[in-house]
């Protein structure tokens, strides 16, 4: 029993000695490593200060510098820009300068005596919500049963706007397997019906950063069956001014069209 106790004691001493030998010194030199940075495509709200993040670790703690559009960015001599203590993060005060002045490609460098770490390129652009150009949209007359696309085509915002279709009462237009919104925001009818006739198909564009909503002019759609189209076309040819204000869907004039079965 005594030999066993001695063996156990020696084993414990050996394990303690081994653990002590494997301890890593806490002050081991380390080159910098980027731990947090702003996204590559950084779209900022023009009403708020610009914050361009760059955080890094290392032993000793790294110092930071920036380039803008490929040249040294002199942060200390720009009264609108501050760098956070022990950090590379920049805070740009836009109360005295327009946001456009600080758009560009930024890159952060963290360095200590053991090495250097560089952030990815950070493209800083302000959010934009351009106005929808005014246009007069003629009513669309289409044959029942054909497919139809109502274009939205909002102005190119930054970031791209969120598209949705509503009526004059600000109610969302119902969608289904037959009626759907495409990825680009157009409203697609795979098989248009008489009940789709209405004069308030309105496309809306919401711009996220500026929280503005713009709308396209309402679109009027008239859905007719083949007999009605034949009567309307006869009246049209007898009086060319009768439907001069309406936009005929190309399929209406296709002589090979047949009424849906």
C-alpha positions in Angstrom: 0.0 0.0 0.0 2.8 2.4 0.9 4.5 1.7 -2.5 1.2 2.5 -4.3 0.9 5.8 -2.3 4.5 6.8 -3.3 3.7 5.9 -7.0 0.6 8.1 -6.9 2.5 11.0 -5.3 5.3 10.8 -7.9 2.7 10.7 -10.7 1.0 13.9 -9.3 4.4 15.7 -9.0 5.3 14.7 -12.6 1.9 16.0 -14.0 2.3 19.3 -12.2 5.8 19.7 -13.5 4.6 18.9 -17.0 1.7 21.4 -16.9 4.1 24.1 -15.6 6.5 23.4 -18.5 3.7 23.7 -21.1 2.4 27.1 -19.9 2.6 29.7 -22.6 3.9 33.1 -21.4 1.1 35.7 -21.6 3.4 38.3 -23.0 4.4 36.3 -26.0 5.1 38.7 -28.9 2.3 38.6 -31.5 2.0 40.4 -34.9 -1.2 42.3 -35.6 -4.4 40.6 -36.7 -7.5 42.4 -37.9 -10.4 41.4 -35.7 -13.2 43.7 -37.0 -13.7 46.0 -40.0 -16.5 47.7 -42.0 -17.9 45.8 -45.0 -16.3 46.1 -48.3 -19.3 47.9 -49.8 -20.1 50.4 -47.0 -23.2 52.5 -47.8 -23.7 55.3 -45.2 -26.7 57.3 -44.2 -26.1 60.9 -45.4 -27.8 62.2 -42.2 -25.4 60.5 -39.8 -21.7 60.6 -39.0 -19.6 58.2 -40.9 -18.0 55.4 -38.8 -15.4 53.3 -40.6 -14.4 50.4 -38.3 -10.9 48.9 -38.0 -10.0 46.9 -34.9 -6.9 44.7 -34.4 -5.0 42.8 -31.7 -1.3 42.1 -31.2 1.6 42.1 -28.7 2.4 44.9 -28.3 -0.9 46.6 -29.2 -0.6 47.9 -32.8 -0.7 51.4 -34.1 -3.1 52.3 -37.0 -2.9 54.3 -40.2 -5.2 54.8 -43.2 -5.1 55.3 -46.9 -7.9 56.9 -49.0 -8.0 56.2 -52.7 -4.6 54.7 -52.6 -2.8 57.6 -50.8 -2.0 58.3 -47.2 -5.0 59.7 -45.3 -3.8 62.4 -42.9 -6.3 61.8 -40.1 -4.6 64.1 -37.6 -4.8 67.2 -39.9 -8.5 66.7 -40.7 -10.6 68.5 -38.1 -13.7 66.5 -39.1 -12.1 63.1 -38.5 -11.2 61.4 -35.2 -9.6 58.0 -34.5 -10.9 56.2 -31.5 -8.3 55.5 -28.7 -6.4 52.2 -29.0 -8.3 51.6 -32.2 -8.2 52.3 -35.9 -11.9 53.1 -36.2 -12.5 56.5 -37.8 -15.5 58.8 -36.9 -16.2 61.4 -39.5 -18.3 64.4 -38.3 -20.4 65.5 -41.3 -21.9 68.6 -39.6 -19.4 70.8 -41.3 -18.7 68.9 -44.5 -20.9 67.2 -47.1 -20.8 63.4 -47.1 -19.7 63.3 -50.7 -16.3 64.8 -49.6 -15.5 61.6 -47.7 -16.7 59.0 -50.3 -13.9 56.8 -51.6 -11.9 53.7 -51.1 -10.4 53.3 -47.6 -7.9 50.8 -46.2 -6.6 50.4 -42.7 -3.1 49.2 -41.7 -2.3 47.9 -38.2 1.4 47.5 -37.3 3.7 46.7 -34.5 7.4 45.7 -34.4 6.5 42.1 -35.2 4.5 42.7 -38.3 1.7 44.4 -40.2 -2.0 43.6 -40.9 -4.1 45.3 -43.6 -7.9 45.5 -43.9 -9.7 44.9 -47.1 -10.7 47.8 -49.3 -13.7 49.6 -47.8 -15.7 51.5 -50.5 -17.6 54.3 -48.7 -20.6 55.7 -50.6 -23.6 57.6 -49.3 -27.1 56.3 -49.8 -29.0 57.9 -52.6 -32.7 58.0 -53.4 -33.1 59.7 -56.8 -36.5 61.0 -57.8 -38.7 59.0 -60.2 -38.9 60.7 -63.5 -42.4 61.8 -64.4 -44.1 59.9 -67.2 -47.5 59.7 -68.7 -48.6 56.0 -68.8 -51.3 55.1 -71.3 -53.9 52.6 -70.4 -53.1 49.0 -71.4 -55.8 47.0 -73.2 -55.1 43.3 -73.3 -56.8 40.0 -74.3 -58.0 37.7 -71.6 -55.9 34.7 -71.1 -52.5 36.1 -72.3 -49.5 36.9 -70.2 -48.7 40.5 -69.3 -45.8 42.3 -67.6 -46.3 45.7 -65.8 -42.9 47.3 -65.6 -41.8 49.1 -62.5 -38.2 50.3 -63.3 -37.5 52.6 -60.3 -34.6 55.0 -60.3 -31.3 53.4 -59.5 -30.8 54.0 -55.7 -28.0 53.2 -53.4 -28.6 50.6 -52.1 -31.3 49.4 -54.5 -34.8 50.1 -53.3 -37.4 47.6 -52.0 -40.2 47.2 -54.5 -43.9 46.5 -53.8 -47.2 47.0 -55.6 -50.2 48.6 -54.0 -53.5 50.2 -55.0 -54.9 53.8 -54.5 -55.9 52.8 -50.9 -52.4 51.7 -50.0 -53.5 48.1 -49.9 -51.1 45.5 -51.2 -52.2 44.0 -54.5 -52.9 40.3 -54.1 -50.4 37.9 -55.6 -50.6 34.2 -56.4 -49.2 31.5 -58.7 -50.9 33.4 -61.5 -49.8 36.9 -60.4 -46.3 37.5 -59.1 -43.6 40.0 -58.7 -40.3 39.3 -60.5 -36.9 39.8 -59.0 -36.5 43.2 -60.7 -39.8 44.4 -59.3 -42.1 44.0 -62.4 -45.6 42.6 -61.9 -46.1 39.5 -64.0 -49.5 37.9 -65.0 -49.1 34.4 -66.5 -52.8 34.2 -67.4 -54.6 37.5 -67.1 -58.3 37.5 -66.3 -61.3 39.9 -66.5 -61.1 40.5 -62.7 -57.6 41.9 -63.2 -59.1 45.0 -64.8 -58.4 48.1 -62.6 -56.9 51.6 -62.9 -54.7 51.6 -59.9 -51.7 49.3 -60.4 -49.1 51.4 -58.5 -45.4 50.4 -58.0 -43.7 51.8 -54.9 -40.0 52.0 -54.2 -38.7 52.3 -50.6 -35.1 53.5 -50.2 -33.8 51.9 -46.9 -31.3 54.4 -45.6 -33.1 57.6 -46.3 -36.5 56.0 -45.4 -38.2 57.6 -48.4 -40.9 56.1 -50.5 -41.6 57.0 -54.1 -44.3 55.8 -56.4 -44.8 55.3 -60.1 -47.8 56.8 -61.9 -50.8 54.4 -61.6 -51.2 52.0 -64.5 -54.6 51.2 -65.9 -55.3 47.7 -67.3 -58.4 46.7 -69.3 -58.9 43.0 -69.9 -61.3 42.1 -72.8 -62.4 38.8 -74.3 -61.9 38.0 -78.0 -65.4 39.2 -79.0 -65.0 42.5 -77.2 -61.6 42.9 -78.8 -63.0 42.3 -82.3 -65.8 44.9 -81.6 -63.3 47.4 -80.2 -60.9 46.9 -83.1 -63.7 47.5 -85.6 -64.7 50.7 -83.7 -61.0 51.7 -83.6 -60.6 51.4 -87.3 -63.8 53.3 -88.0 -62.8 56.1 -85.6 -59.0 56.3 -85.2 -59.4 58.7 -82.3 -61.6 56.4 -80.3 -58.7 54.7 -78.4 -55.9 57.0 -79.2 -55.2 57.4 -75.5 -54.8 53.7 -74.9 -51.8 51.4 -75.2 -52.7 48.2 -76.9 -50.8 45.2 -75.7 -49.0 43.7 -78.8 -50.8 40.3 -78.4 -54.1 42.0 -79.1 -53.1 42.7 -82.7 -51.7 39.2 -83.3 -54.1 37.6 -85.9 -53.1 34.1 -84.8 -54.5 34.6 -81.3 -57.3 32.4 -80.3 -59.7 32.7 -77.4 -58.6 30.6 -74.4 -60.3 27.2 -74.2 
